[in-house]
Structure formats: C-alpha cells, structure tokens
Amino acid sequence: MRIEFRHLRTIKAIHDTGGLARAADLLHMTQSALSHQIKGIEDQAGVALFARRTKPLRLSAAGIKMLAAAEKILPQMAALEADFAGLLSGKAGRMHIAIECHACFEWLFPVLEQFRKAWPEVDVDIRPGLAFDALPALRREEVDLVVSSDPEDLTETNFTPLFDYEPVFVAAATHPLAKKTVIEAEDFRDQTLITYPVDRARLDVFSQLLIPAKVEPVAVRQVELTAVILLLVASNRGVAVLPDWVVNQIKYNADYVTRPLTKGGLTRRLFAATRTEDTQRPFVAHLIRLARQEAVRMQRA
C-alpha cells in the first residue's frame, strides 16, 4: 500500500467539509475524480475508509486512523515547507557561534540581542570555542561562525576582520610596577599573573609576550570572571593582562592602572571565521556588521 500526501489531504478535506462535493471544491477537483481517488486508496488498503450508507458521510475505523495520521503529518509538512521557504529566502537558518576569546562574551551578548530581534527565524546558539577545536568544527558544519584572533590559511574559510585591540597590563595603583610607563616581559618573573582559565597558547600575554621571551611568572591564578580579575588586581593580589576595551568597559574605580606592553605596544585583531559559501548570506553578513558596530561603540565608551 502506498499512501501519498494527497491522500491524507483528501481524507482530511472530506472530514472537515462533511461531504464529497464540498471536499472536491476545496481540493479544486471534480467530485468524480475525488471518488475515483478514494476508491483507489481503498483498493490498495483492502479496507473501506467510509461508512457509505450513512448521511452525512462518516469515516470507518480505518478512515479514522488515516485521519489521525493526516492531522499529525500534514502540519509537520507545512512547517517543514515554511522552514525551507525561509531558508531559500535567506530569512531563516542557523547561527551557532564558537568564541576563541574568553572576554568576548561580554562584547558579543549585546550583538546577539540586536541580531535576535532582527532575525527571529534564525536559530542562535553560542559555545565557548576554547573547549574544543572551533575551526575544524566550522569546516564540519557543527558551528557556523568562529570568533578568533588567530586566522589560518584554510580552504573554503573566510576570516573577516572585526576590530583591533591592545592587550594591556593591569595592576593596582599602589603596585611597584605602576610606576613604570611600559611593561616588559621580564617584569612578570616575580609576579602572580591572574588569567582566564584558558590554555596558555590562547592567552595574548603568553603567546605574544612571555613564551617568546621565555619568561615564567612566579605563579598563575586562573579566574573565570573579568570583574573578579579586576577586583583581585585592585586588591594587589596579582597583576593581569586584558584587552584594552575590556578594562574600559568594566572600570569600577581608580584602584588600578593600565600600562602598555613593550615600547611599541601589542596590537591584536579579532576575526569572524565563516565558511566561504555562507559569508554573504544576509543574516551572516548582518551579524558581522552588528559585531563591528558594537566594537566601535564599545571602544568609544
């Protein structure tokens, strides 16, 4: 037996309208063609779908089962068709984001709030890319955008610049290093360095400064929240290196100071990595544009 979607639509139309004539009008077919279709279904199934001696036409036990299937399957198919229409029009889709930047959550949340309102049919999710290999996951289509400061030469992957930032040294205003105008790698040897709970290779202070200089702090203390890092620094429990925009955004008081790292300073750039085929999709392009705008607003604050 082969039941098609048109058969389900037929059984539901007859049930909803209460007769063949009105159902035929609803389905834009003749009553004769509709009767022929019903007979064909019954011949295949070997059971009657209607108790024909009743008025109005009433479903048999088999017909009731087929109606139940129609009422379950047809709405699902309608929803699927609507989803596909949204995908084809560029109004719907999936935007799962991985972040290889611990501090970036605070920057990205306002972006996603604006994006959610502009694209309500796009499924948005955010994952800490520090917990897994985000770029391979992007290529496997497990995520759709990766925020990263380490672009790679990968096929079918675009790295769109978002904004530049400067990692800066942060210490209590009473700390001895606060008297210096520039902080060098050697200054960290006898310090407790407070960092995010991230692998060293992913932290600017290590990858850009301490590892190349072969300098090891006397201790490293890992803290999850930026606000707590700043509170510990202000209490002279250690020093930190944070993006300049983070310090500017969350500055509670004047108990700590910031200083540039090295005479020339360090400059880093954040990128949005996307699959090449997706980069120009309307909602992807809009998210990147919102991210850039929020970065400008954040750095001017």
C-alpha positions in Angstrom: 0.0 0.0 0.0 1.3 3.4 -1.0 -0.2 6.4 0.8 0.6 9.8 -0.6 0.3 13.3 0.9 -2.6 14.0 -1.5 -4.5 11.0 0.0 -4.0 12.5 3.5 -5.2 15.9 2.3 -8.3 14.2 0.7 -9.3 12.3 3.8 -9.0 15.5 5.9 -10.9 17.6 3.4 -13.8 15.2 3.4 -13.9 15.0 7.2 -13.6 18.8 7.6 -16.3 19.6 5.0 -18.6 16.7 5.7 -19.2 15.6 2.1 -17.6 14.8 -1.2 -19.0 17.8 -3.1 -17.6 20.4 -0.7 -14.4 18.5 -0.4 -13.9 18.4 -4.1 -14.4 22.2 -4.3 -11.9 22.6 -1.5 -9.3 20.4 -3.3 -10.0 22.0 -6.7 -11.1 18.8 -8.4 -14.3 17.2 -9.6 -16.4 15.0 -7.4 -15.9 12.1 -9.8 -12.1 12.4 -9.6 -12.3 12.6 -5.9 -14.5 9.4 -5.7 -12.0 7.7 -8.0 -9.1 8.6 -5.8 -10.9 7.3 -2.7 -11.7 4.0 -4.4 -8.0 3.7 -5.4 -6.9 4.1 -1.8 -9.4 1.6 -0.6 -8.5 -0.9 -3.2 -4.8 -0.7 -2.2 -5.5 -0.8 1.5 -8.2 -3.5 1.2 -10.4 -1.7 3.7 -13.2 0.9 3.4 -12.4 4.4 4.6 -16.1 5.5 4.8 -19.4 4.0 6.0 -21.2 4.9 2.8 -24.7 4.1 3.9 -24.6 7.0 6.5 -25.6 10.6 5.9 -23.6 12.7 6.3 -20.6 10.6 5.1 -18.9 9.1 8.1 -15.4 7.7 8.5 -14.9 4.0 9.1 -12.4 2.7 11.8 -9.7 2.6 9.1 -10.7 6.1 7.9 -10.4 7.4 11.5 -6.8 6.0 11.7 -5.9 7.6 8.4 -7.4 10.9 9.5 -5.3 10.8 12.7 -2.2 10.3 10.6 -3.2 13.2 8.3 -3.8 15.6 11.3 -0.3 14.7 12.6 1.7 14.6 9.3 0.2 17.5 7.3 1.0 20.2 9.9 4.6 18.8 10.2 5.0 19.0 6.4 3.5 22.5 6.3 6.0 23.6 8.9 8.8 22.0 7.0 7.8 23.7 3.8 7.7 27.0 5.6 11.2 26.4 7.0 12.5 25.6 3.6 10.9 28.7 2.2 12.6 30.7 4.9 16.0 29.2 4.1 15.6 29.9 0.4 14.6 33.5 1.0 17.5 34.0 3.4 15.2 34.8 6.3 15.8 31.7 8.3 18.8 29.5 9.1 21.2 28.6 11.9 23.8 30.7 13.5 25.8 28.7 16.0 28.9 30.6 17.2 32.1 29.5 18.8 34.3 32.0 20.6 38.0 31.6 21.0 38.2 34.7 23.2 37.1 34.4 26.8 36.5 38.1 27.3 34.4 38.3 24.1 31.2 37.1 25.7 30.6 40.5 27.2 31.1 42.2 23.8 29.0 39.6 21.9 25.9 39.5 24.0 24.6 43.0 23.0 25.3 42.0 19.4 23.2 38.8 19.7 20.4 40.7 21.3 20.1 43.0 18.3 20.5 40.1 15.9 17.8 38.1 17.6 15.3 40.9 17.2 16.3 41.4 13.5 16.3 37.7 12.6 13.7 35.9 14.8 13.7 32.8 12.5 17.4 32.2 12.8 18.4 29.6 15.4 21.1 31.2 17.5 23.5 29.4 19.9 26.8 30.3 21.4 29.6 28.0 22.6 33.0 28.6 24.2 35.3 27.6 21.4 38.1 27.3 23.9 36.6 24.0 25.0 37.1 22.4 21.6 38.8 22.9 18.2 36.5 25.5 16.8 37.8 25.9 13.3 37.7 22.2 12.4 34.1 22.2 13.9 33.4 25.1 11.5 34.5 23.0 8.5 32.4 20.1 9.7 29.4 22.4 9.9 29.0 21.9 13.6 29.2 25.6 14.1 28.6 28.5 11.7 30.9 31.3 12.9 34.1 31.4 15.0 35.4 34.5 16.7 39.2 34.1 16.7 42.3 36.2 16.9 44.4 33.5 15.1 43.5 33.4 11.4 44.7 30.3 9.4 45.1 29.7 5.7 42.2 27.3 5.3 40.4 26.4 2.1 36.7 27.5 1.8 37.0 29.6 5.0 36.8 33.4 5.2 38.4 35.4 8.0 36.6 38.8 8.1 38.3 41.4 10.4 36.1 42.6 13.2 38.2 45.0 15.2 41.7 45.7 16.6 42.5 45.8 20.3 45.6 46.2 22.6 46.4 43.8 25.4 47.3 46.0 28.3 49.0 45.4 31.7 46.7 45.9 34.7 47.9 46.4 38.3 46.9 48.0 41.5 47.6 51.7 41.7 49.9 51.0 44.6 51.8 48.2 42.9 55.5 48.9 42.3 55.1 48.3 38.5 52.5 51.0 38.4 55.4 53.5 38.5 56.7 52.2 35.1 55.4 53.7 31.9 56.0 50.5 29.9 55.9 46.9 31.0 58.3 44.3 29.5 58.3 40.5 29.7 61.0 40.5 32.4 58.7 42.4 34.8 56.5 39.3 35.1 59.1 37.0 36.5 58.3 37.8 40.2 54.6 38.4 39.7 51.4 36.4 40.3 49.6 36.6 37.0 45.8 36.4 37.1 44.3 35.0 33.9 41.2 33.4 32.5 41.0 29.6 32.8 42.4 29.1 29.3 45.3 27.2 27.8 48.4 29.4 27.7 48.7 29.3 24.0 45.4 31.0 23.7 46.3 33.9 26.0 47.8 37.0 24.5 50.2 37.6 27.4 51.7 34.2 26.9 51.6 33.8 23.1 52.7 37.3 22.3 55.0 38.2 25.2 56.1 35.6 27.8 56.6 32.5 25.7 58.7 34.2 23.0 60.8 35.8 25.9 61.0 32.5 27.8 59.7 34.2 30.9 57.6 32.4 33.6 55.6 34.2 36.3 56.2 33.1 39.8 52.5 32.0 39.9 49.5 31.8 37.7 46.0 32.2 39.2 43.0 31.4 37.0 39.7 33.3 37.4 36.6 32.9 35.3 35.1 36.4 35.5 36.6 39.7 34.3 35.1 41.6 37.2 36.7 39.2 39.7 40.1 39.6 38.0 39.9 43.4 38.3 38.8 43.1 42.0 41.8 40.9 42.8 44.1 43.2 40.9 42.8 46.2 42.7 43.4 44.4 46.0 47.0 43.8 45.0 46.6 40.0 44.8 48.3 39.9 41.4 48.6 41.5 38.0 46.7 40.8 34.8 46.8 41.4 31.0 43.4 42.2 29.5 42.1 43.7 26.2 42.0 47.5 26.5 38.3 47.5 25.6 37.5 45.1 28.5 39.2 47.4 31.0 37.5 50.4 29.6 34.1 48.7 29.7 34.3 47.5 33.3 36.2 50.1 35.3 34.7 50.4 38.8 37.2 52.8 40.4 40.7 54.2 40.2 42.3 51.5 42.3 44.2 50.0 39.4 46.2 51.4 36.4 46.9 50.1 32.9 50.2 50.2 31.1 51.2 49.3 27.6 53.2 46.0 27.0 56.6 46.8 25.4 57.6 50.1 23.9 55.7 49.6 20.7 52.7 48.1 22.4 50.9 44.9 21.3 48.1 45.0 18.8 45.8 42.1 18.1 42.9 41.7 15.7 39.7 39.7 16.1 38.2 37.9 13.1 34.9 36.3 12.2 35.7 32.9 10.6 32.9 31.6 8.3 32.5 29.1 5.6 33.1 30.9 2.3 29.7 29.8 0.9 28.0 31.3 4.0 29.8 34.6 4.3 27.5 36.6 2.1 24.2 35.1 3.4 22.1 38.0 4.6 21.9 37.1 8.3 25.6 36.2 8.5 26.6 39.5 6.9 24.3 41.4 9.2 25.7 39.7 12.3 29.3 40.6 11.3 28.1 44.2 10.6 26.5 44.4 14.0 29.6 43.0 15.7 31.8 45.7 14.1 29.3 48.4 15.1 29.2 47.2 18.7 33.0 47.2 18.7 33.2 50.8 17.7 30.6 51.8 20.3 32.5 49.8 22.9 35.9 51.3 22.2 34.5 54.8 22.2 32.7 54.3 25.6 
